[in-house]
Amino acid sequence: MTKKNEGISLNQIPATSKDVRKEMIEKMREIYPALFGEGNTLNAKELQALVDDYSKPEVERYAFPWTGKTASKRFAFTPSKARLVPDKERSVDFDTTQNLIIEGENLEVLKLLQSSYFKKVKMIYIDPPYNTGHDFVYPDDYSESKQAYWEKGGVMQEGVRVDTNTESSGRYHSNWLSMMQSRLLLARNLLRDDGVIFVSIDDHEVHNLRKLADEIFGEENLIAQLVWSGGRKNDSRFISISHEYLVCYVKNSIELIENDITWRHRKKGLEAIYSAYEKLKKKFKNDFKSIELGLSNWYAGLDNTDPAKNHSHYSHVDEKGIYFAADISWPGGGGPTYEVLHPVTKKPCKVPSRGWMFGSPDKMLEAIVDNRVHFGPDETSVPCIKTYLKDRETQVPYSVFYQDGRAATKRLRELMGGDYFEHPKDELVLKDVVEFCTKSDDLILDFFAGSGTIGHSIMELNKEDNGNRKFILVQLPEATDEKSEAFKAGYKTISQITIERVKRAGAKIKEEKPEVDTGFKTLRLAKSLFPQNMFEVDSEMTEEEKLKAWEAYLEKSKQAHLFDFKPDELLVEIALKDGFDLNFTAKPMKEFKKNKVLDVSDGEKTALVCLDESIHDETIKALETFKERRFICLERSVNSTRKWNLKRIFGDNLWVA
């Protein structure tokens, strides 16, 4: 609520996060005004008539209802009044890094990211609570109005408690679905049109997750339900459940198809093969037969679990490198059957049953001259086409894969110096996932960050391929068990483990490759600094009574110094709610002597910002030079005359907070 500005129309920086619901309604009204009647009421019959297919007989519609579904959706679209506060002490390379770790309740954080990161995220990976009855976190309560978690006494010191969600609660699946729906609705908004989301899940809720994701992302955008086998467990009574799932949806499958986007990742074990080959080449020079024999013997000596063993068919060598003698026949059959002479015996070689892959003898001759055809010892064997390993280093990801979960636990234990996190995800597996669906400058989000595995994997991948991928990790300051090793080691919350793991992993990578961005800005969720977000009003008051109450509140707050703030913190709140991303820069401008005016930019969006309590006339005069820019200041920092002058200079480019 703001006081009238003596006829001056001023643009207001939003006090809350983006109102996603309002924007959707406005888009619907723009496309089809007949959907709305008086008082902004939706004409449900008109909407039903629009979507009905009159060519088909009326049938019962498929529905996926659960208790709390509507309230969950409504809660997702209720704007957040919170803010994010920079925590430089717990950050690494704060002023230069592009990575973010945000400590806070992830639904509120997702709301705050809506303006700045709308359609900017290429990949989302989440490992949400599996709803086993023991570790259900994020218990949204839609039945009553309640304070946000960060406003409850002592929460930031003690951490957020974990609530169990046992089947006896009566809403075992409904609670989980409500929690997931609100977050996935907002997460989808952040994905680019070619974006993808992966969700780790187990058998408890995978069926419900699929139905929920079909509603939110569209069942036509399901790519796959990958099966991740993590090793046998011998403590089961009936069947050893040794797998979990990675459910994968894209934002828009048509976008990927039209842009001919394919997913490939590098085959495992290639480095070992190339290393063995180089040693043999150094020893035998151009004696290709000896190199081939040595390579075959090397393959034979590998353990069957060694990933290099899968490529043992790449056992031939020539001056161009390692190759596989592949089928040279016409795909599907019916190819030409001309004569090809063996280079040694000069006799016609055996013709493949499906004909040659080259449409004419001239094309075949070109391949032979270019040494791309592999011949057998004589004409009795069918020649082959050479397929070089260096040209086949990537492959389509498999929907079923194995990675022993104990290896990731061991590596994390060694990195952290103790077992501080149960069942961490494998950073090597996630590195492969990030590799096949992102490019070097993409942004990746994980809002159930846990131990920070995805951040670790992204830095590792950037180290390998010289990429510049960036991450945003969000983790609730969930309290660790007081009996756990983590608590005894000083980690009072899970988010502390997240931060420390990424810090240690980054330091190790930095030693190997200093140019990799292994830093991160740490931010935490907090109460807003905007007065209107702290002001509560009786809904039964008249507008005049509300205005008087607001003015009284402002005066009382000034006297109590409730508006005292750190300019850097207020700048972050204003910038985020105005649509700047959290890696914006703010440079003081030398042109202004009486006030601190900042040139704020995130590479796409810019503004001049002054957060001083009073703006000097000399500053306003100097601003005449920048009338083409946007200017943001505190509304209370200028009197009526200065407002008029600023409005004259900037017009609609004047914004106040």
Phi, psi and omega per residue, in radians:
M1 nan 2.257 -3.129
T2 -2.252 2.691 3.123
K3 -1.323 2.576 3.099
K4 -1.107 2.502 -2.996
N5 -1.808 0.853 3.057
E6 0.813 0.789 3.101
G7 1.467 -0.026 3.137
I8 -1.565 2.163 3.100
S9 -1.574 2.004 -3.085
L10 -2.019 2.387 3.038
N11 -1.315 2.326 -3.114
Q12 -1.815 2.270 2.957
I13 -1.110 2.283 -3.133
P14 -0.982 2.380 3.122
A15 -1.465 -0.289 -3.113
T16 -2.136 3.102 3.050
S17 -1.204 2.993 -3.114
K18 -0.979 2.333 3.104
D19 -1.523 1.546 -3.054
V20 -1.097 -0.710 -3.115
R21 -1.084 -0.782 -3.137
K22 -1.066 -0.717 3.134
E23 -1.134 -0.685 3.128
M24 -1.121 -0.724 3.136
I25 -1.113 -0.742 -3.140
E26 -1.107 -0.668 3.106
K27 -1.154 -0.694 3.105
M28 -1.125 -0.722 3.136
R29 -1.116 -0.670 -3.133
E30 -1.162 -0.700 -3.108
I31 -1.303 -0.695 -3.028
Y32 -2.587 1.471 -3.088
P33 -1.019 -0.469 -3.089
A34 -1.132 -0.214 3.129
L35 -1.255 -0.265 -3.031
F36 -2.103 2.394 3.079
G37 -1.830 -2.749 3.133
E38 -1.173 2.575 3.098
G39 1.214 0.401 3.087
N40 1.139 0.413 -3.135
T41 -1.447 2.445 -3.125
L42 -1.444 2.291 3.081
N43 -1.500 1.626 -3.043
A44 -1.079 -0.644 -3.135
K45 -1.147 -0.679 3.124
E46 -1.152 -0.684 3.114
L47 -1.151 -0.734 3.128
Q48 -1.120 -0.693 3.128
A49 -1.124 -0.567 -3.128
L50 -1.182 -0.697 -3.039
V51 -1.626 -0.235 -3.118
D52 -1.163 2.505 3.046
D53 -1.808 1.769 -3.026
Y54 -1.281 -0.160 -3.126
S55 -1.406 -0.167 -3.110
K56 -1.998 2.589 3.099
P57 -1.160 2.637 -3.107
E58 -1.186 2.268 3.123
V59 -2.326 2.851 3.074
E60 -1.185 2.429 -3.075
R61 -1.581 2.555 3.061
Y62 -1.241 2.357 3.119
A63 -2.420 2.654 3.125
F64 -2.251 1.336 -3.095
P65 -1.586 2.742 2.943
W66 -2.722 2.793 -3.129
T67 -1.152 2.151 3.124
G68 1.690 0.029 -3.061
K69 -1.097 -0.840 -3.114
T70 -1.134 -0.733 3.139
A71 -1.127 -0.655 3.113
S72 -1.090 -0.755 3.129
K73 -1.147 -0.728 3.128
R74 -1.100 -0.697 -3.132
F75 -1.155 -0.622 3.120
A76 -1.087 -0.621 -3.060
F77 -1.680 0.162 3.029
T78 -1.491 2.065 -3.069
P79 -1.026 2.605 3.123
S80 -1.565 2.484 3.065
K81 -1.721 0.055 -3.032
A82 -1.373 -3.122 3.060
R83 -2.520 2.983 3.049
L84 -1.994 2.336 -3.085
V85 -1.954 2.195 3.085
P86 -1.127 2.450 3.092
D87 -2.185 1.498 -3.030
K88 -1.170 -0.553 -3.105
E89 -1.112 -0.563 -3.122
R90 -1.733 0.209 3.127
S91 -1.734 2.929 3.045
V92 -2.231 2.185 -3.123
D93 0.939 0.856 -3.023
F94 -0.927 -0.753 -3.012
D95 -1.359 -0.237 -3.070
T96 -2.104 -0.396 -3.057
T97 -1.276 2.726 3.078
Q98 -1.917 0.005 -3.113
N99 -1.616 2.680 -3.103
L100 -2.313 2.409 2.908
I101 -2.153 2.111 -3.075
I102 -1.985 2.168 3.134
E103 -1.687 1.983 -3.131
G104 2.911 2.986 3.111
E105 -1.150 2.184 -2.902
N106 -1.232 -0.449 3.106
L107 -1.158 -0.773 3.104
E108 -1.117 -0.693 3.134
V109 -1.136 -0.767 3.114
L110 -1.040 -0.657 3.082
K111 -1.101 -0.757 -3.110
L112 -1.183 -0.421 -3.122
L113 -1.489 -0.135 -2.994
Q114 -1.031 -0.766 -3.101
S115 -1.266 -0.831 -3.009
S116 -1.334 -0.526 -3.012
Y117 -2.081 0.331 3.101
F118 -1.037 2.102 3.120
K119 1.034 0.596 3.133
K120 -2.007 -0.201 -3.060
V121 -1.612 2.193 3.141
K122 -1.431 -0.659 -3.065
M123 -2.446 2.387 2.986
I124 -2.040 2.281 2.969
Y125 -2.164 2.297 3.062
I126 -2.388 2.570 3.061
D127 -2.171 1.354 -3.024
P128 -1.290 2.985 3.067
P129 -0.985 2.406 -3.070
Y130 -1.498 0.019 3.092
N131 1.003 0.907 3.113
T132 -1.549 -0.047 -3.105
G133 1.664 -0.041 -3.074
H134 -2.135 -0.416 -3.006
D135 -2.351 0.704 -3.127
F136 -1.448 1.902 -3.126
V137 -1.773 -3.119 3.080
Y138 0.975 0.959 -3.107
P139 -1.432 1.436 3.126
D140 -1.084 2.332 3.134
D141 -1.948 1.891 -3.095
Y142 -1.667 -0.039 -3.010
S143 -1.447 -0.267 -3.107
E144 -2.655 2.733 3.067
S145 -1.258 2.336 -3.125
K146 -2.534 2.755 3.081
Q147 -1.223 2.583 3.049
A148 -1.145 2.737 -2.980
Y149 -1.052 -0.574 -3.057
W150 -1.309 -0.189 3.121
E151 -1.608 -0.149 -3.112
K152 -1.390 2.406 -3.051
G153 -0.957 2.220 3.003
G154 1.384 -0.042 -3.045
V155 -1.090 -0.758 -3.083
M156 -1.175 -0.384 3.095
Q157 -1.513 -0.664 -3.033
E158 -1.692 -0.265 -3.108
G159 1.537 2.929 -3.141
V160 -1.580 2.309 -3.079
R161 -1.344 2.694 3.092
V162 -1.616 2.261 3.089
D163 -1.783 2.413 3.034
T164 -1.412 2.700 -3.129
N165 -2.320 1.160 -3.046
T166 -1.253 2.771 3.141
E167 -1.104 -0.423 3.140
S168 -1.268 -0.171 -3.129
S169 -1.215 -0.294 3.121
G170 1.542 -0.278 -3.132
R171 -2.309 0.719 -3.034
Y172 -0.956 -0.942 -3.141
H173 -1.407 -0.633 -3.096
S174 -1.076 -0.753 3.135
N175 -1.056 -0.771 -3.128
W176 -1.142 -0.765 -3.138
L177 -1.109 -0.715 3.118
S178 -1.099 -0.761 3.120
M179 -1.050 -0.780 -3.086
M180 -1.282 -0.690 -3.072
Q181 -1.021 -0.865 -3.074
S182 -1.041 -0.665 -3.094
R183 -1.334 -0.689 3.138
L184 -1.206 -0.584 3.085
L185 -1.037 -0.777 -3.136
L186 -1.315 -0.615 3.139
A187 -1.082 -0.682 -3.129
R188 -1.036 -0.652 3.141
N189 -1.073 -0.522 -3.073
L190 -1.403 -0.347 -3.111
L191 -1.257 2.442 2.966
R192 -1.134 2.902 3.128
D193 -1.096 -0.467 3.078
D194 -1.761 0.334 -3.076
G195 -1.369 2.883 -3.078
V196 -2.465 2.563 3.064
I197 -2.179 2.369 3.036
F198 -2.052 2.306 3.128
V199 -2.158 2.087 3.040
S200 -1.359 2.372 -3.094
I201 -2.777 2.810 3.087
D202 -2.045 -2.945 -3.029
D203 -1.194 -0.343 -3.091
H204 -1.053 -0.709 -3.041
E205 -2.291 0.155 -3.073
V206 -1.071 -0.628 -3.137
H207 -1.160 -0.709 3.118
N208 -1.263 -0.628 3.095
L209 -1.064 -0.744 3.138
R210 -1.061 -0.781 -3.133
K211 -1.165 -0.688 3.114
L212 -1.141 -0.815 -3.127
A213 -1.160 -0.563 3.061
D214 -1.051 -0.685 3.126
E215 -1.197 -0.754 -3.013
I216 -1.421 -0.766 -3.080
F217 -1.752 -0.315 -3.086
G218 1.631 2.229 -3.070
E219 -1.113 -0.385 3.097
E220 -1.244 -0.220 -3.125
N221 -1.758 0.127 3.003
L222 -1.247 2.185 3.106
I223 -1.629 -0.859 -3.109
A224 -2.967 2.795 2.963
Q225 -1.993 1.615 -3.069
L226 -1.280 2.531 3.110
V227 -1.889 2.129 -3.099
W228 -1.912 1.842 3.129
S229 -1.524 2.221 -3.025
G230 -2.044 0.237 3.124
G231 1.896 2.638 -3.081
R232 -1.281 2.599 3.019
K233 -2.138 2.234 -3.057
N234 -1.743 0.201 -3.112
D235 -1.745 0.158 -3.130
S236 -1.452 2.581 3.135
R237 -1.370 -0.649 -3.051
F238 -1.997 -1.131 -3.112
I239 -2.276 2.383 3.102
S240 -1.355 1.875 3.107
I241 -1.397 1.827 -3.009
S242 -2.025 0.391 -3.115
H243 -2.476 2.862 2.922
E244 -2.464 -3.025 -3.027
Y245 -2.180 2.708 2.924
L246 -2.130 1.803 -3.131
V247 -1.522 2.235 -3.006
C248 -2.111 2.138 3.034
Y249 -2.176 2.598 2.991
V250 -1.861 2.824 3.127
K251 -1.186 -0.753 -3.087
N252 -2.669 1.787 -3.081
S253 -1.100 -0.537 3.129
I254 -1.119 -0.656 3.108
E255 -1.029 -0.742 -3.138
L256 -1.198 -0.687 -3.116
I257 -1.196 -0.829 -3.100
E258 -1.120 -0.516 3.141
N259 -1.694 0.200 3.062
D260 0.921 0.762 -3.137
I261 -1.469 2.236 3.071
T262 -2.163 2.722 3.129
W263 -1.926 2.208 3.093
R264 -2.441 2.569 3.018
H265 -2.332 2.768 -3.037
R266 -1.257 2.396 3.132
K267 -1.148 2.618 3.124
K268 -1.416 2.603 3.019
G269 1.504 0.027 -3.078
L270 -1.150 -0.677 -3.101
E271 -1.052 -0.705 3.138
A272 -1.151 -0.676 3.136
I273 -1.138 -0.830 -3.138
Y274 -1.097 -0.640 3.134
S275 -1.132 -0.787 3.116
A276 -1.102 -0.724 3.136
Y277 -1.088 -0.771 -3.112
E278 -1.116 -0.656 3.112
K279 -1.139 -0.737 3.129
L280 -1.191 -0.676 3.135
K281 -1.138 -0.686 3.111
K282 -1.124 -0.598 -3.103
K283 -1.396 -0.769 -3.002
F284 -1.828 -0.007 3.106
K285 0.990 -2.061 -3.106
N286 -1.743 0.317 3.070
D287 -1.468 1.441 -3.005
F288 -1.103 -0.603 3.139
K289 -1.114 -0.712 3.120
S290 -1.192 -0.642 3.097
I291 -1.136 -0.738 3.129
E292 -1.083 -0.752 3.125
L293 -1.103 -0.767 3.131
G294 -1.126 -0.655 3.135
L295 -1.191 -0.712 3.106
S296 -1.103 -0.737 3.105
N297 -1.133 -0.639 3.119
W298 -1.131 -0.781 3.091
Y299 -1.021 -0.767 -3.083
A300 -1.101 -0.494 -3.115
G301 -1.471 -0.073 -3.128
L302 -1.362 2.625 3.010
D303 -1.188 2.570 -3.107
N304 -1.090 -0.342 3.133
T305 -1.546 -0.124 -3.135
D306 -1.215 2.206 -3.103
P307 -1.063 -0.446 3.119
A308 -1.146 -0.454 -3.118
K309 -1.082 -0.507 -3.121
N310 -1.157 -0.249 -3.086
H311 -1.989 0.428 -3.080
S312 -1.160 -0.266 3.087
H313 -1.253 -0.275 3.019
Y314 -1.461 1.349 -3.011
S315 -2.121 0.002 3.103
H316 -1.705 2.695 -3.075
V317 -2.449 2.451 2.931
D318 -2.459 -2.915 -3.071
E319 -1.137 -0.297 -3.137
K320 -1.599 -0.209 3.117
G321 2.247 -2.771 -3.088
I322 -1.454 2.377 3.121
Y323 -2.512 2.904 3.086
F324 -2.007 2.331 3.119
A325 -1.424 1.706 -2.999
A326 -1.684 2.931 -3.125
D327 -1.053 2.302 -3.105
I328 -1.876 0.213 -3.058
S329 -1.537 2.856 -3.128
W330 -1.240 2.227 -3.123
P331 -1.056 2.252 3.093
G332 1.460 -0.171 3.123
G333 1.575 2.957 3.099
G334 1.483 0.282 -3.131
G335 -1.387 2.975 -3.129
P336 -1.148 2.702 -3.047
T337 -2.237 0.742 -3.133
Y338 -1.242 2.974 -3.068
E339 -1.482 2.320 3.064
V340 -2.192 2.141 -3.086
L341 -1.542 2.446 3.085
H342 -1.236 2.357 -3.051
P343 -1.137 -0.375 -3.121
V344 -1.733 -0.936 -3.075
T345 -1.410 -0.331 -3.123
K346 1.102 0.335 3.099
K347 -1.811 2.715 -3.132
P348 -1.097 2.295 3.127
C349 -1.359 2.750 3.063
K350 -1.087 2.335 -3.101
V351 -1.582 2.369 3.104
P352 -1.120 2.576 -3.050
S353 -1.056 -0.475 -3.132
R354 -1.658 0.101 -3.121
G355 1.497 2.929 -3.123
W356 -1.282 2.616 3.128
M357 -1.306 -0.360 3.114
F358 -1.598 2.318 -3.004
G359 -1.236 -0.277 -3.113
S360 -2.554 2.751 3.090
P361 -1.023 -0.580 3.142
D362 -1.124 -0.730 3.129
K363 -1.151 -0.685 3.100
M364 -1.120 -0.720 -3.136
L365 -1.102 -0.680 3.097
E366 -1.026 -0.768 3.141
A367 -1.140 -0.677 -3.136
I368 -1.168 -0.794 3.130
V369 -1.075 -0.614 -3.134
D370 -1.421 0.083 3.119
N371 1.035 0.703 3.098
R372 -1.800 0.030 -3.138
V373 -1.942 2.286 3.126
H374 -1.734 2.088 3.124
F375 -1.776 2.585 3.045
G376 -1.326 -3.083 -3.115
P377 -1.095 -0.493 3.089
D378 -2.618 -3.033 -3.034
E379 -1.296 -0.099 -3.078
T380 -1.341 -0.291 3.112
S381 -1.829 2.577 3.138
V382 -1.269 2.284 3.055
P383 -1.066 2.885 3.141
C384 -2.283 2.845 3.050
I385 -1.686 2.392 -3.118
K386 -1.380 2.169 3.078
T387 -2.015 1.933 -3.019
Y388 -1.457 2.450 -3.129
L389 -1.032 -0.685 -3.117
K390 -1.092 -0.388 3.121
D391 -1.663 -0.064 -3.094
R392 -2.281 0.754 -3.064
E393 -1.399 -0.265 -3.130
T394 -1.985 2.814 3.121
Q395 -2.609 2.835 3.074
V396 -1.190 2.319 3.122
P397 -1.057 2.469 3.115
Y398 -1.511 2.603 -3.132
S399 -1.396 -0.252 3.087
V400 -2.194 2.233 3.130
F401 -2.575 2.765 -3.105
Y402 -2.025 2.359 2.987
Q403 -2.697 1.953 -3.095
D404 -1.045 2.120 -3.097
G405 -1.138 -0.373 -3.107
R406 -1.188 -0.477 -3.119
A407 -1.146 -0.732 3.139
A408 -1.144 -0.695 3.108
T409 -1.084 -0.720 -3.137
K410 -1.146 -0.759 -3.129
R411 -1.144 -0.681 3.123
L412 -1.189 -0.643 3.100
R413 -1.075 -0.765 -3.138
E414 -1.167 -0.653 -3.134
L415 -1.203 -0.750 -3.030
M416 -1.615 -0.316 -3.124
G417 1.490 0.290 3.120
G418 3.077 2.948 3.102
D419 -1.555 1.510 -3.049
Y420 -1.793 -0.071 -3.097
F421 -2.570 2.159 -3.110
E422 -1.411 2.408 3.021
H423 0.908 0.963 3.099
P424 -1.200 2.611 3.050
K425 -1.255 2.744 -3.071
D426 -1.492 2.064 -3.098
E427 -1.168 -0.432 3.129
L428 -1.293 -0.659 3.074
V429 -1.152 -0.815 -3.118
L430 -1.174 -0.511 3.065
K431 -1.085 -0.715 3.096
D432 -1.105 -0.731 -3.125
V433 -1.115 -0.802 3.115
V434 -1.078 -0.675 -3.094
E435 -1.093 -0.788 -2.999
F436 -1.403 -0.209 -3.113
C437 -2.161 0.130 3.090
T438 -2.275 2.877 3.025
K439 -1.966 3.112 -2.898
S440 -1.135 -0.414 -3.089
D441 -1.901 0.224 -3.038
D442 -1.314 2.793 3.116
L443 -1.867 2.310 -3.119
I444 -2.113 2.392 -3.101
L445 -2.106 2.410 2.995
D446 -2.376 1.950 -3.101
F447 -1.799 0.204 2.863
F448 -2.218 1.153 -2.841
A449 -1.180 -0.473 3.125
G450 1.009 -2.172 -3.116
S451 -1.437 0.045 3.115
G452 1.467 0.427 -3.066
T453 -0.999 -0.749 -3.055
I454 -1.154 -0.603 3.078
G455 -1.112 -0.754 3.098
H456 -1.047 -0.800 -3.078
S457 -1.151 -0.649 -3.135
I458 -1.163 -0.747 3.104
M459 -1.120 -0.678 3.095
E460 -1.090 -0.762 -3.129
L461 -1.169 -0.720 3.094
N462 -1.064 -0.607 3.104
K463 -1.130 -0.695 -3.067
E464 -1.297 -0.732 -3.014
D465 -1.989 0.261 3.124
N466 1.043 0.528 3.142
G467 -1.381 2.995 3.109
N468 -2.297 0.676 3.103
R469 -1.117 2.587 -3.116
K470 -2.111 2.668 -3.140
F471 -2.255 2.659 2.941
I472 -2.155 2.065 3.094
L473 -1.941 2.360 3.109
V474 -2.181 2.220 -3.138
Q475 -2.474 2.289 3.071
L476 -1.162 2.441 3.047
P477 -1.330 1.091 -3.120
E478 -1.260 2.306 -3.079
A479 -1.162 2.385 3.021
T480 -1.422 2.713 3.128
D481 -1.139 2.289 -3.093
E482 -1.109 -0.300 3.116
K483 -1.638 -0.069 -3.046
S484 -1.406 2.805 3.066
E485 -1.099 -0.622 -3.116
A486 -1.079 -0.811 -3.133
F487 -1.098 -0.753 -3.131
K488 -1.151 -0.472 3.130
A489 -1.478 -0.022 3.092
G490 1.814 0.015 3.106
Y491 -1.568 1.725 -3.081
K492 -1.408 -0.399 3.140
T493 -2.331 2.766 3.096
I494 -1.100 -0.655 -3.111
S495 -1.096 -0.505 3.061
Q496 -1.157 -0.639 3.078
I497 -1.172 -0.743 3.113
T498 -0.934 -0.905 -3.078
I499 -1.111 -0.781 -3.081
E500 -1.195 -0.672 3.142
R501 -1.098 -0.821 -3.132
V502 -1.143 -0.630 3.123
K503 -1.113 -0.809 -3.118
R504 -1.208 -0.739 3.118
A505 -1.092 -0.726 3.134
G506 -1.108 -0.725 -3.137
A507 -1.091 -0.676 3.137
K508 -1.180 -0.728 3.130
I509 -1.182 -0.655 -3.132
K510 -1.073 -0.610 3.107
E511 -1.123 -0.627 -3.106
E512 -1.433 -0.599 -3.092
K513 -2.585 1.604 -3.012
P514 -1.048 -0.458 -3.050
E515 -1.350 -0.178 3.126
V516 -1.259 2.369 3.070
D517 -1.308 1.764 3.134
T518 -1.905 0.228 3.122
G519 -1.580 3.138 3.060
F520 -2.873 2.503 2.981
K521 -1.502 2.254 3.046
T522 -1.720 2.316 3.064
L523 -2.328 2.710 3.101
R524 -2.303 2.649 3.137
L525 -1.313 2.429 -3.127
A526 -2.673 3.005 3.097
K527 -1.190 2.601 -3.113
S528 -1.162 2.681 3.008
L529 -1.653 -0.096 3.134
F530 -1.290 2.187 -3.126
P531 -0.958 -0.702 -3.077
Q532 -1.138 -0.358 3.104
N533 -1.410 -0.276 3.113
M534 -1.776 -0.123 -3.082
F535 -1.615 2.203 3.093
E536 -1.943 2.389 -3.061
V537 -2.239 2.585 3.087
D538 -1.316 2.127 -3.087
S539 -1.108 -0.337 -3.119
E540 -1.498 -0.094 3.119
M541 -1.202 2.660 2.996
T542 -1.324 2.917 3.129
E543 -1.071 -0.655 3.125
E544 -1.151 -0.717 3.121
E545 -1.161 -0.661 3.113
K546 -1.126 -0.715 -3.138
L547 -1.126 -0.736 3.115
K548 -1.127 -0.730 3.131
A549 -1.124 -0.664 3.119
W550 -1.123 -0.803 -3.141
E551 -1.119 -0.670 3.101
A552 -1.150 -0.671 3.118
Y553 -1.121 -0.767 3.132
L554 -1.060 -0.782 -3.125
E555 -1.131 -0.782 3.142
K556 -1.104 -0.702 -3.127
S557 -1.160 -0.669 3.100
K558 -1.086 -0.774 -3.126
Q559 -1.137 -0.577 -3.136
A560 -1.547 0.065 3.134
H561 1.040 0.577 3.130
L562 -1.263 -0.307 -3.112
F563 -1.650 0.133 3.059
D564 -1.150 2.360 -3.073
F565 -2.669 2.801 2.997
K566 -1.551 2.114 -3.070
P567 -0.919 -0.671 -3.126
D568 -1.098 -0.637 -3.135
E569 -1.266 -0.732 3.111
L570 -1.131 -0.651 3.120
L571 -1.040 -0.719 3.132
V572 -1.107 -0.755 3.141
E573 -1.113 -0.798 -3.140
I574 -1.119 -0.817 -3.087
A575 -1.085 -0.773 -3.115
L576 -1.126 -0.764 -3.117
K577 -1.312 -0.288 3.081
D578 -1.573 -0.102 3.059
G579 1.840 0.087 3.046
F580 -1.356 2.515 3.039
D581 -1.351 2.938 -2.968
L582 -1.393 0.034 3.050
N583 -1.830 0.437 3.133
F584 -1.151 2.728 3.048
T585 -1.898 2.634 3.133
A586 -2.364 1.811 -3.075
K587 -1.873 2.187 3.087
P588 -1.069 2.450 -3.106
M589 -1.762 2.208 -3.072
K590 -1.251 -0.291 -3.099
E591 -1.172 -0.296 -3.052
F592 -1.943 2.143 -3.057
K593 -1.756 -0.525 -3.029
K594 -1.630 -0.328 3.137
N595 -2.391 2.758 3.047
K596 -1.583 1.882 3.124
V597 -1.941 2.248 -3.078
L598 -1.864 2.436 2.994
D599 -1.659 1.832 -3.024
V600 -1.783 2.311 -3.122
S601 -2.665 2.533 3.007
D602 -2.068 0.277 -3.129
G603 1.698 -0.464 3.113
E604 -2.047 -0.726 -3.061
K605 -1.965 2.440 3.131
T606 -2.361 2.788 3.065
A607 -2.936 2.680 2.933
L608 -1.643 2.314 -3.051
V609 -2.275 2.288 3.028
C610 -2.244 2.098 -3.104
L611 -1.933 0.322 3.074
D612 -1.181 2.688 -3.114
E613 -1.236 -0.334 3.109
S614 -2.561 2.386 3.135
I615 -1.816 2.186 -3.063
H616 -1.330 2.621 3.115
D617 -1.049 -0.605 3.128
E618 -1.113 -0.609 3.098
T619 -1.158 -0.759 3.139
I620 -1.071 -0.698 3.113
K621 -1.110 -0.744 -3.137
A622 -1.167 -0.448 -3.138
L623 -1.239 -0.264 3.107
E624 -0.952 -0.570 -3.113
T625 -1.197 -0.346 -3.020
F626 -2.003 0.555 -3.021
K627 -1.155 -0.270 3.111
E628 -1.458 -0.159 -3.107
R629 -1.591 2.902 2.943
R630 -1.464 2.498 3.131
F631 -2.250 2.284 -3.126
I632 -2.135 2.292 3.068
C633 -2.537 3.030 3.059
L634 -1.363 2.364 -3.125
E635 -1.084 -0.602 -3.096
R636 -1.364 -0.069 -3.090
S637 -1.501 -0.136 -3.112
V638 -2.288 2.436 3.056
N639 -1.439 -3.102 -3.060
S640 -1.038 -0.743 -3.117
T641 -1.096 -0.778 -3.123
R642 -1.206 -0.561 3.055
K643 -1.088 -0.773 3.126
W644 -1.063 -0.750 -3.122
N645 -1.149 -0.734 3.104
L646 -1.153 -0.670 3.115
K647 -1.139 -0.647 3.109
R648 -1.115 -0.678 -3.112
I649 -1.288 -0.864 -2.948
F650 -1.777 -0.328 -3.107
G651 1.017 -2.217 -3.141
D652 -1.296 -0.071 3.088
N653 -1.524 0.079 3.067
L654 -1.609 2.201 3.124
W655 -2.255 2.490 3.137
V656 -2.203 2.691 3.101
A657 -2.189 nan nan
